[in-house]
């Protein structure tokens, strides 16, 4: 049973029935990208009117990022961009990448981090701005593999279908909140590889400052005009592991066009306070949000205090959120 208040994003299952998702995927791959994209507009219009929480979250975010009230056309564009990215992900995972253009910006920052790591690996800090799949597509041509972390407890038909399209996806994912998640990250880093973290969403029940040993699991940080709670665990992990940390953004710039942007977050996180790493991460995220507002895919109120959950759920969630901090200590 959920307590009163706004629902935590991690409690919400992915929208879409398994049958509908499978039919849409089949038609898209059968008809081709061009024909499939004709379906994206009507779907975005449907969600613009049938998903009031996402619609309102889009309006609030765009008002902050644009500095004014968004028009209905801009709110539609926001949802349409999200739908386009999901369609692109379908084709990329199916290996149908002909016609895609992926540019890279700041590759020297990533190269320098890999050199500085001396075989200890690199942490890549991303967000729900743009497409992680664009990074994975780039990573397939890289001599250094990228492993993504992911919260899968609310995975729905879309995620399951994506994993059927590319069975390697499930094997490569490091699931957040499992007993061995941090151990798997450490193993990947020990091989000199990269671990990707999306650090802009609070894991379940992480909104409270009270944690094991009195640690804070979230901290309000200024973001687009007001403090928003951001998770501290990824930055505690970075400071404990001490491997170089690099920012990345996979921005959709047009039809089947993406720009992967890398920038240094810290050459030596062990010498920095986690709060300092968090502040720089949020400042960089804010700048990219203002530059590419329609690439923001957090369709919930990120400025709202994290809600409480049921006692049983809170215990499981505390383990998921605190596991990174406890294991890294």
N, C-alpha and C positions, 0 to 999 in steps of 0.2 A: 504494500500500500504506500503510495506517495503522500508526502505531507503537502500541506497547502503551500502555494507559492509557485513561481515559474518552474517549469520542468527543466531538470538538468539535461543538457544536450545528449549526454551519454545514456540517458534513460529512454530516449526517443528512438524507436526502431526506424530504419530507413523506410521511406515511403515507397509504395509500389508493390503490386502483387507479383508473385513469382510468374504466373501465367502471362501477365501483361509485359513484364520485363523480358521474358523469353521470346515472346512474339515480336516485340520491338527490336530486339537484338537480331533475331533471324531475318526480319525484313530489311533491317539496315545493312547487314552484311550481304544479303542476297541482292539488294537493289543497288548497292554502292553508296559511297559517301555523299555524292552530289544529290541523289534522290532522297537519301535518308535525312539530309539537312533540311529538306522541305517540310519534314514532320516536326522539326525542332520548334519552329515558331508557334504553331497551334498548341503544342505541349506547354511552352512557356506562358502563353496566354491563359491556358487552363489553370496553371499553378498561381498565376498572378491573382486570380479571383477565388480559387478553391483552397488556397493555403494561407489563411489570414496571418498566422504567426510569422511565416517566412516573409510575407508581403510587408508586414509592419517592421520586422527587423531590417529588411532592405531599405525601407524609407528612413528609419532612424540613422542607419549607417551612412547612406548617401548624403543625408542632410549634413552630417558632420564632415564627411570627406570632401564634398563639393562646396561647403560653406553657405549653402542655401537649400531651400526646399526642392527636392527632385521633382521633375515632371513625371507624368505617367509613362511617357515614352522612355525616360531614363530608368524607371523602375522595371519596365518590361525588358529593356536592354540588359539590366543586371541579371534577371532570371534567364534571359536568352543566352547570355554568355556562359552561365553555369551549365545550361543544357548543351551548349556547343562543346564545352570541355568534356562533359560526360560522353558525348558522341565520339569525340576524338579519342578518348580513352579506350572505348570499345574497339576502334580500328587499330590503335597502337598495340593493344594486348593481343589482338588477333593476328598480329604480324602484317597488317595491311597498311604499311607506313608510306607507300608511294604517294608523292604529292605533298608530304609534310615537310616543313622547313623549320629547323631548330637552330637558332643562332646562339652563340655563347658570348657573354660579356664578363670580363673580370676573371678569365681563366688563369691569369697569372697569380691571383690570390689563392686559388685552389692548389696550383702547382707548388707555390711557396709553402703552403701548409703541409702538403705531403712530403716535401723535402725536409721541412723542420721536424716532422714527426719521427724521422729516422726509423720507419717501419712500425711505429706504434699506432698508426691509424689516425683518422680524422673524424670529428663529429660535424655533421652538416645540420645547421639549424634552419628549418623552413617554417611554413605557416600554411593556413588555408587561404592563401592569396595565390591564385593561379593553379597550376597543375603539377602535382608530384610526378605524374606519369611522364611528363616531358623530361624530368630529370632521369627517370629510369630509362627512357629511350636514349638519352645522351650517355648514360652509364653503360649501356650495352656495347658501346664502341670504346669505352675506357679500359685501360689495362688494370685499373683499380676498381673492383666491384663496389656497388652501393647497396646496402641493406636498409630497408625502411622499417621503422617502428609503427605500430598501428593498434588502436583500441578496437577490438572486434566483437565485444559483447553485444553491441546493438546492430551487428551486421545483418543486412536483409537480403532480399532477392537479388538486388543489383550486385552486391559484393560477391555473393555466391556464384552468380553467373560469370562475373569477371574472372573468378578463380578457375572456373571450368574452361574458359577460353585460353587461359595461360596457367597451367598447373604449377609452373615454377613460381608464380606469384605467391601462393600460400607458403611454399617452402622458403622463400626468401624473406618473408615478413617476420619481424620479431614482435610478437604480440605483447602489448603493454599489460602489466598487472599479473602476469603469470609468475609462478615461483622462480622460474629460471630466466626471466626476461633480461635482467642486468647481466647475468652470467653469459648469456648469448651475445649481448653487446660487447662484453669484454673479450670474448673469443674472436669475434669479428675484428675488433680493433687490434688484437694481438697478431692477427694475420696481416696487418698493415692495410686493411680495407676501411671503408667508410660506413658510418651509421647515420642515417637521416632521421631527424626528430622534428615533428611538427609541434612547436612550443607555444602555440597561441590559444590552446584550449585547456581548461582545467580538467584533470582526471576526476572521476567520481568522488564526491564528498571532499574535494580538496579546497573548497572555498573557505573553510575555517582556518584561522591562524593557529589553532591548537593542533599540535601533532605529537608524534612520539618524541619524548624528551623535550617538549615545549617548542619544537621547530615550527616555523611557519611553512605552510605548504602553498600559500598564495600570497601575493603582495599587490596592493593597488598601485598602479603605475599610470601616470598621465598618458592618455591615448586619445587623440582627436578631441581634445577639449576637456575631458573629465577623467578621473581615475577609473581604471578598469582592472579587475583582478586577473593577474596572470600567474601561471604555475611557477613555482620556484624550483621544483625537483629537477627539471632538465639542466638548470644552471648549477645546482649543487653537484649533479653528476659530472658536469664538465670540469668544475673546479677540483673535484676529487680525483678524476681520471688524469687530468692534466695534459690531455692531448690537444693539439690545435683545434680551434673551433671556427667554422666558416659559415657565413650566412648564404642562403640560396633562395632564389625566387624563380618560379617557372611561369612567366607571364604570357598569357595569350595575347598576341598582337594583331591577329586577323584570322581568316579562315585557314585552318591547318598550319598556322604560323605561331611559333613560340620563341621567346627569348629566355634562356637560362642565364641568370645573373648571379655571380659569386662576389662576395666581399668578405674581408677578414673581420671576424668578431673578436678573436683573441688568439695571439700566437702561443700564449702560455696561460691558460685559465687557472692553473694551480696558484699563480701569483696574484690572482684577483678575487675580490669578494663576489659571490654569486649575485648579490643585488646589483653590482656594477655591470655584470654581464647582462642581466635582465634588462636594466635601463637602456643599454645600448641596443639590445635586440628590439625593444619596443620602439625606440626612436627610429631605427631603420625601417621597421614595419610600417610605422605611421607615414614616413616619407613615401614609401612605395604605394601605400593605400591612397594617398592624395594624387599620386601620379597615375595610378591604374585602378580607380575605384570600382570599376565593373568586374574586376577579377577577384573581389572579396567574396568568399563562399562560406562564411560563418553566418548562417541564417537563424541566429538567435541573438538575444540581447546580451552582448558581451560586457556591458557596463552594469548589468544587474548583479546584486550579490548572489553567490552560488547558493541554490536552495538546499535544504536539508533533505535527507532520504529516510526511509524506514530504518528501524534499528538494525535489522539483519543486513539490509543493503548498505547501511553506513559502515558496518564492520568489514564487509567485503570490499567496499570502496576505499576504506582507509588503508587496507592492505595493498590495493592496487596503486594508490597515490603515494603511499609512504615507502613502498618497496624499493623504489629507486634510491631514495635518501638513505634508507637503512643499509641497503646492500653496498652503496658507494662509500659509506662511512668506514 
